[in-house]
Amino acid sequence: MITPGVLALLLAAIGLDWHHDPRKFRIGLLLVALITWVLLALTVASVAGARELDELGGAYVLLAVLVLLLVTVVAFAGFLVVTGVTLLRREGVRLSHGLSLGLGLALLAYVGLGVWVVSANVYGWVIVVFLLGLPAGYLGFAFVAFLLYGSLYPALMGRSGGPAAVVVVLGSGLVRGRVPPLLAARLRRGRQVYDRLAAKGSAPLLATSGGQGADEPMAEAEAMAEFLIADGIPSDRILVEDRSRNTEENLLNTAQLLRANGVQGPVVAVTSDFHAFRAALLMREHGIAGYAVGAPTAHYYWPSAVIREFIAVLRDHLWLNVVLLGMSSLPLLAWLVVLLAQLVIPA
């Protein structure tokens, strides 16, 4: 049975957080908790109802739910593997390009271990599957929350975002001195937001943000400004921030540039869809008013990029995640210590 009190509490917490500031990772965690609670409650109710009709009905329903969950995980892992291989083939071999492939293979290996334990009747390995699942479950829950809300947030802000004084397009690197497709998508999205705000009667500025890399003939922000000018944006409506090297510096240096030019008011940070939520989290962390929106990304590039952003969010809150991941790993470590002691110390 779905407890109305629990649902009301979770919905109220989500609503209050959204009203106060939607740029919170906690909203994603609460959303996943809400969905998990509803699914568990529906499963329990279905098992109980089926058991009343037939003595084995509950077992069949539970087995069907487990099979559906297994198929979902395998399908997701397969999607990660396919997109990971496609990314490596199209964009070249790099560690960041292999994240989707690596996660997909890890999921398949974990599922394969569980299937082997059941099919081979080696139930002594159940404890291994369970203990490995504790830290994996912690990371999986957090990742699903990031994936879910990280996808919803830029879509919602793109439709309902309020007025802003400045549209800031975040850089992503030049390729052979030119604006590549990924960055061009961000600039076009920034132009769309600029036009939308202008149509509502405001007079926003456009800011380009990105420094010069060692392999780049010019600062990224300058190339971005040239792209926008060629697209019809007046040069006097563009500010150029050409010193930043990462997202945090993009935001902080642009905020400093705006203050130096006497520009006040919220900003819209425009980036790729996979990157928008983390940009919003950084804006909130540094007290920058506004919101972030995302530009579309090639489907094969998106999974590895999302995983990379999730890892970056874990790094941004390093000690909290080290403690929580360590706590979830303690049972596994304790079991390994006991096993090692049994192997070293004769009976």
C-alpha positions in Angstrom: 0.0 0.0 0.0 1.3 3.5 -0.9 1.4 5.5 2.3 -0.1 8.9 1.6 2.0 10.5 4.4 5.3 9.5 2.9 4.2 10.6 -0.6 3.0 14.0 0.8 6.3 14.5 2.7 8.5 13.7 -0.3 6.3 15.9 -2.7 6.3 18.8 -0.1 10.1 18.5 0.2 10.6 18.6 -3.6 8.2 21.5 -3.9 9.8 23.6 -1.2 13.3 23.0 -2.6 12.2 23.9 -6.1 10.5 27.1 -4.8 13.5 28.1 -2.8 16.1 27.3 -5.5 15.8 24.6 -8.1 19.6 24.4 -8.4 19.9 21.6 -5.8 21.1 18.0 -6.2 18.9 17.1 -3.3 15.8 17.5 -5.6 17.1 14.7 -7.8 17.7 12.5 -4.8 14.2 13.2 -3.5 12.7 12.5 -6.9 14.4 9.1 -7.1 13.4 8.3 -3.6 9.8 9.2 -4.5 9.8 7.0 -7.6 11.5 4.1 -5.7 9.0 4.3 -2.9 6.0 4.2 -5.4 7.5 1.3 -7.3 8.2 -0.7 -4.2 4.7 0.0 -2.8 3.1 -1.0 -6.1 5.2 -4.2 -6.1 4.2 -5.1 -2.6 0.6 -4.5 -3.3 0.7 -6.5 -6.5 2.4 -9.5 -4.8 -0.2 -9.4 -2.0 -3.1 -9.2 -4.4 -1.7 -12.1 -6.5 -1.1 -14.2 -3.4 -4.8 -13.9 -2.5 -5.8 -15.2 -5.9 -3.3 -18.0 -6.0 -0.8 -19.5 -3.5 2.1 -19.1 -5.9 0.7 -15.9 -7.5 2.8 -13.6 -5.3 6.0 -15.5 -6.2 5.2 -15.3 -9.9 4.6 -11.5 -9.7 7.9 -11.0 -7.7 9.8 -13.1 -10.2 8.3 -11.0 -13.1 9.4 -7.8 -11.4 12.9 -9.1 -10.8 13.2 -10.2 -14.5 11.9 -6.8 -15.7 14.5 -5.1 -13.5 17.2 -7.4 -14.8 16.2 -6.7 -18.4 16.1 -3.0 -17.8 19.7 -3.0 -16.3 21.0 -5.2 -19.2 19.3 -3.0 -21.8 20.8 0.2 -20.2 24.2 -1.5 -20.0 24.0 -2.5 -23.7 23.1 1.1 -24.6 26.1 2.4 -22.7 28.4 -0.2 -24.5 27.1 0.7 -28.0 27.3 4.4 -27.5 30.7 4.1 -25.9 32.1 2.1 -28.8 30.5 4.6 -31.2 32.1 7.5 -29.4 35.6 5.9 -29.4 35.3 5.2 -33.2 34.1 8.7 -34.1 36.0 10.9 -31.6 39.2 8.9 -31.0 40.5 6.9 -28.0 40.6 9.0 -24.8 40.0 8.0 -21.2 36.9 10.3 -21.0 35.5 8.8 -24.2 35.6 5.3 -22.6 33.5 6.1 -19.6 30.2 4.9 -21.1 31.8 1.7 -22.4 33.5 1.1 -19.0 30.3 1.5 -17.0 28.3 -0.6 -19.4 30.8 -3.5 -19.1 30.9 -3.1 -15.3 27.1 -3.4 -15.1 27.1 -6.5 -17.4 29.9 -8.1 -15.3 27.9 -7.5 -12.1 24.7 -8.9 -13.6 26.7 -11.8 -15.1 28.1 -12.6 -11.6 24.6 -12.7 -10.1 23.3 -14.9 -12.9 26.3 -17.3 -12.5 25.7 -17.5 -8.7 22.1 -18.6 -9.3 22.6 -20.8 -12.3 25.6 -22.6 -10.9 24.1 -23.0 -7.4 27.2 -21.4 -5.8 25.2 -19.6 -3.1 28.3 -18.9 -1.1 29.0 -16.1 -3.5 25.7 -14.5 -2.7 27.4 -12.5 0.0 29.9 -11.2 -2.5 27.2 -10.0 -4.8 25.3 -8.4 -1.9 28.4 -6.7 -0.5 29.5 -5.4 -3.9 26.0 -4.0 -4.3 26.2 -1.7 -1.3 28.8 0.8 -2.7 27.5 0.2 -6.2 24.0 0.9 -4.9 25.1 4.2 -3.3 26.8 5.3 -6.5 23.9 4.0 -8.6 21.3 5.9 -6.6 23.2 9.1 -6.8 23.9 8.6 -10.6 20.2 8.0 -11.4 19.3 11.1 -9.4 21.9 13.1 -11.4 20.7 11.6 -14.6 17.1 12.2 -14.0 17.1 15.7 -12.6 20.1 16.7 -14.7 18.0 16.0 -17.7 14.8 17.6 -16.3 16.4 20.8 -15.0 17.7 22.3 -18.3 14.5 21.3 -20.1 12.3 23.0 -17.5 14.6 26.1 -17.3 14.6 26.3 -21.1 10.8 26.7 -21.0 10.1 28.6 -17.8 13.3 30.4 -17.0 12.8 34.0 -16.0 14.3 37.3 -17.2 18.0 37.9 -17.2 20.5 40.7 -17.7 23.1 38.6 -19.5 23.3 35.4 -21.5 26.6 33.7 -20.8 27.8 31.1 -23.3 30.4 28.7 -21.7 33.2 27.5 -23.9 34.2 23.9 -24.7 37.4 24.3 -26.7 38.3 25.1 -30.3 39.3 22.5 -32.9 42.1 23.6 -35.2 41.3 27.2 -34.3 37.6 26.9 -35.3 34.3 26.7 -33.5 33.4 22.9 -33.5 29.9 21.6 -33.6 29.5 21.2 -29.9 30.5 24.8 -29.2 28.4 26.0 -32.2 25.3 24.3 -30.7 25.9 26.2 -27.4 26.3 29.5 -29.3 23.1 28.9 -31.3 21.2 28.1 -28.1 22.6 31.3 -26.6 21.3 33.2 -29.6 17.9 31.6 -29.1 17.8 32.6 -25.4 19.0 36.1 -26.3 16.2 36.5 -28.9 13.6 35.2 -26.5 14.6 37.6 -23.8 14.8 40.5 -26.2 11.3 39.6 -27.6 9.9 40.0 -24.0 11.2 43.6 -23.8 14.5 43.2 -22.0 17.8 44.2 -23.5 20.2 41.5 -22.5 23.9 41.3 -23.2 25.7 38.2 -24.6 28.9 37.1 -22.9 31.3 34.6 -24.3 33.6 32.8 -21.8 36.7 30.8 -22.6 40.5 31.3 -22.4 43.2 30.3 -24.9 44.5 26.8 -24.8 48.1 25.8 -25.5 47.0 24.4 -28.9 44.7 27.3 -29.8 45.7 30.3 -32.0 43.3 32.6 -30.2 41.2 32.8 -27.0 38.1 30.7 -27.3 35.8 33.6 -26.2 37.1 35.7 -29.1 36.3 33.0 -31.7 32.8 32.6 -30.0 32.2 36.4 -30.3 33.2 36.3 -34.0 30.7 33.5 -34.5 27.9 35.5 -32.9 28.8 38.7 -34.8 28.7 36.7 -38.0 25.3 35.4 -36.9 23.9 39.0 -36.6 24.5 40.0 -33.0 25.8 43.6 -32.7 29.3 43.7 -31.4 28.3 46.3 -28.7 26.0 43.7 -27.2 28.8 41.2 -26.6 31.2 41.0 -23.7 34.3 38.7 -23.9 35.8 36.9 -21.0 39.0 35.3 -22.3 40.9 34.1 -19.2 39.0 31.1 -17.9 40.1 27.5 -18.1 37.2 25.5 -16.7 33.5 25.9 -15.8 34.1 27.4 -12.4 36.4 30.0 -13.8 33.9 30.7 -16.7 31.3 31.7 -14.1 33.5 33.5 -11.6 35.5 35.5 -14.2 32.3 36.4 -16.1 30.7 37.6 -12.9 33.8 39.7 -12.2 33.6 41.1 -15.8 29.9 42.0 -15.4 30.6 43.8 -12.1 33.4 45.8 -13.8 31.0 46.9 -16.5 28.3 47.8 -14.0 26.0 45.0 -15.2 23.6 43.7 -12.5 20.9 41.1 -12.5 20.5 37.4 -13.0 22.4 35.5 -15.8 21.5 32.6 -18.0 24.4 30.2 -18.4 24.2 28.4 -21.8 26.1 25.2 -22.2 25.5 21.7 -23.4 22.5 19.7 -22.1 24.7 17.2 -20.2 26.6 20.1 -18.5 23.8 22.5 -17.6 22.9 21.0 -14.2 26.4 21.0 -13.0 26.8 24.6 -14.2 23.7 25.5 -12.2 25.1 23.8 -9.1 28.3 25.9 -9.4 26.2 29.0 -9.9 24.4 28.3 -6.7 27.6 27.5 -4.8 29.1 30.8 -5.7 26.0 32.9 -5.2 25.4 33.8 -8.8 21.8 34.5 -9.5 20.1 33.0 -12.5 19.8 29.6 -14.1 21.4 27.3 -16.8 20.0 25.9 -20.0 21.4 23.3 -22.4 22.1 22.9 -26.1 21.4 19.5 -27.7 24.3 17.0 -28.0 24.9 14.0 -30.3 23.3 10.9 -28.8 26.5 8.9 -28.9 28.4 11.6 -27.1 25.9 12.2 -24.3 26.3 9.1 -22.1 30.0 9.5 -21.5 29.6 13.2 -21.1 27.0 12.7 -18.4 29.1 10.2 -16.6 32.0 12.6 -16.7 29.9 15.4 -15.2 28.6 13.1 -12.5 32.2 12.2 -11.6 32.9 16.0 -11.5 30.0 16.5 -9.1 31.4 13.8 -6.8 34.7 15.5 -6.9 33.2 18.8 -6.1 31.9 17.3 -2.8 34.8 15.0 -2.4 35.0 14.4 1.4 31.2 13.9 1.8 31.3 11.2 -1.0 34.5 9.6 0.4 32.9 9.2 3.8 29.6 7.9 2.4 31.2 5.6 -0.1 33.6 4.4 2.6 30.7 3.6 5.0 28.9 1.6 2.3 32.1 -0.3 1.5 32.9 -1.2 5.2 31.0 -4.5 5.1 32.8 -5.6 2.0 36.2 -4.6 3.5 35.4 -6.4 6.7 34.5 -9.6 4.8 37.7 -9.4 2.8 39.7 -9.0 6.0 38.0 -12.0 7.6 38.5 -14.1 4.4 42.2 -13.1 4.2 42.7 -14.0 7.9 41.1 -17.4 7.3 43.5 -18.0 4.4 46.6 -16.8 6.2 46.0 -18.2 9.7 45.8 -22.0 9.7 42.7 -23.6 11.3 
